[in-house]
Amino acid sequence: MMKQRLFQLLWGLSLYGFAMALMLRANLGLDPWDVLHQGLAPRIGLSFGMTVNAIGLLVLLLWIPLRQRPGIGTVLNILIIGTVVDLSLLVLPTPDGYAARFAFLIAGIGLNGIAGGAYIGAGLGAGPRDGLMTAIAGRTNWPIKIVRTAIELTVLAAGWLMGGTVGIGTVLYAVTIGWVVHYAIPFFTLRGADASPKPAFQAEP
């Protein structure tokens, strides 16, 4: 069972990075977190993917007051997603025409939501950003779709102020991704895996 969970975690994280690269190549507006990553990357002198990894590490600090417990999935999230984005950008073509670009965008959004549900459903620890989402949802009893949408819109505003690219794809992602993840998590949750928030940063009894 653990092998199955680890396999789902790894393909979920890899698919997540690939989906992000698809949205970048579409060039119709980045998802809210990537607007922030794009705005920060030139300021800190890192590639886009390495900026993704660095911000993931910083977001992890926000887990402390929420008492969320990181797992192996949390660590692998920080290491894998940004790396896969950089590698995918090396091989993905730049689509010509709005039809192809829009197809990249829709595929990116859909695969991103599925990938998020898959790696969270493995029950080996959510990534820094999604752990923030599940922790807030667990503490407030608000639906995942509402919490995720609120976080995305907040991050979008910060990224836009820093000069990140905002477009139709940004808005479409912000208002739809919460719904995709909301239904993907229970679909991909494996038997014996717990994708719910866990208390953290406490001494064991």
N, C-alpha and C positions, 0 to 999 in steps of 0.2 A: 504493500500500500504506500509506503514512504517513497518508493521509486516512482510510482505513478504520480504522486503529489509533486515530487521534485521535477519530473519531466514536464508536467503541466506548468509549473512555475517558470521553468526555463523557456519553454516555447511561448508562454504568455508575455514574458518580459521582452523576448526578442521580437515578437510580433508588435509589441507596443512601440519599440524603437523604429521598426520598419514603417509603421503607420505614421509616426511623426515625420519621417523622411518623405513619405508620400505627400503630406500636407505642405511641407516646405517646397517640394518640387512643383506643386500646383500653383503656388504663388498667387493665391486668391485671398490671402489673409491667414495668419497663423492662429493656432489655438491659444487661449489666454496665457497659459504658462510659457509657451514658446515665444509669445510677444515679449514677455519679461526676459526670457533667455536671450533672445535676439538683441534686446536693448542693452543687456549687461555684457554680452560677449566681447564687443570691441573695447569696452571700458576696463575689463579685467585682463584682456589679452589672451583669452582662451578660445579654442574652437567652439562651435555651437554645441557639439556633443559633450565636450568636457565641461562646458558651462552648465548643461543639464545635470551632470553628475555633481558638480560643486554646489548648485542650489539645492539639490536633493539632500545633501549632507547638512546644509544650513536649516532646511525645513524640519529636519529630524529634531532639532533643538526645541521646536514648538511642541513636540510630543511630551516634554517634561511636565508642564503644568496640566496637561490633559491625562497624564498617567497612562499613556499608551505604551505597550511593550513591543519593542522591535523583535524581529525574528530573522531567520536566514534569508527570507524573501526580501526583507527590508534592505539588508546589506547588498544582496545581489542586484536589487533594483538600482541602487546607487552606482554599482559597477557596470551593469550591462546596458541599460537603456541608452544612455548617451553614447556609449561606444558603438552600439548597433546603428544609431542615427548616423554617426560619422561614416561608418563603413557602407551603409546603404546609399548615402549621398554620392559615394564614389562610383556606384554601379547603376543607379537609377537614371534614366534619361530625363531630359527636360521636355515635357509634353508641349506639342504645338497646337494652338487653337484653343478656344474656350471650352469646347466639348471635352477634349482630352484632359484639360486642366481640371474641369469640374468633376470628371470621372475620378481623377486622382484624389480630389478633395473628399468626395463622398466615400470612396473606398478607405481613405485615411481615417475619417471620422468613425465609420462603422467598425473597422478593424481595431481602432484604438479602444472603443468601448468593449468589444469582445475580449481583447487582450487584457484589459483591466479586470473584467469579471473572471477571466481564467486564472490570472496569477493570484488574485485575492481569494478565489474559490479553492485554491490549493491549500489554504490554511497554514502557510508557512511564514506569514508576516506580510502585511501590506507595505507598499513603498511609502516613502516619506509624505508625499502629497496625498495619496489615497488613504494612508493611515490617519492623516489629519481629518479627512472627510469622515471616515468610519468612527473616529473617536468623538467628533462633534455630534454625529448622528446618534451615537450610543448614549451620550450624556444628555442630549436634548429630547430624544425620542422623535426627532424630525425625520421625515423620509429622506433616503439617500439622494433622491432626485432633487429635492429642495436644497439640501446642504451643498451638494456638488455644484449646483447652478450658482448659488450665492458665492462660493469660493472662486469659481471661474470668473465671475463678473468683477469681483474685487481685484483679483490678480490682473485681469485685463486692463483695468483702469491704471494700475501701477505701471504695467509694461508700456502702455500707450504714452504715458507721461515721460518715459525714458527713451522714447523714439522707436519702439517696436512697430512692426508692420501690422496694421489692422485692416481687415476687409470683410467681404461677405462671408468668407470661410470662418472668420473669427466669431462672428455673430451666430452663424449656423452651429458651430461647435459648442459655443457657450450655452445655447438654449436646448440642445439635443443630447449632449453627452451624458448628462445626469440620468436621463431616461433610459439610454442604452445600458449604462452600467447598473442601474437599478434592477433591470430584468436579467442582465448577464450574470450577476453574482450568484443568485440562487440556482441558475441553470448549470453553472460550472462548479458549484461547491461539491467537493467529493465527500463520499461517506467517510466519517471519522475526522474530517477537517472542520475546523472552526474558523470561519471568516469574520466573526464578530469582534468588536473591540475588546482588548484585554487590559486590565490595570497594569501599570508599569512603574519602573523606577521606585520600587518599594523593596524593602528587605523581605526575603522569604520568611514565612512563619516557621 
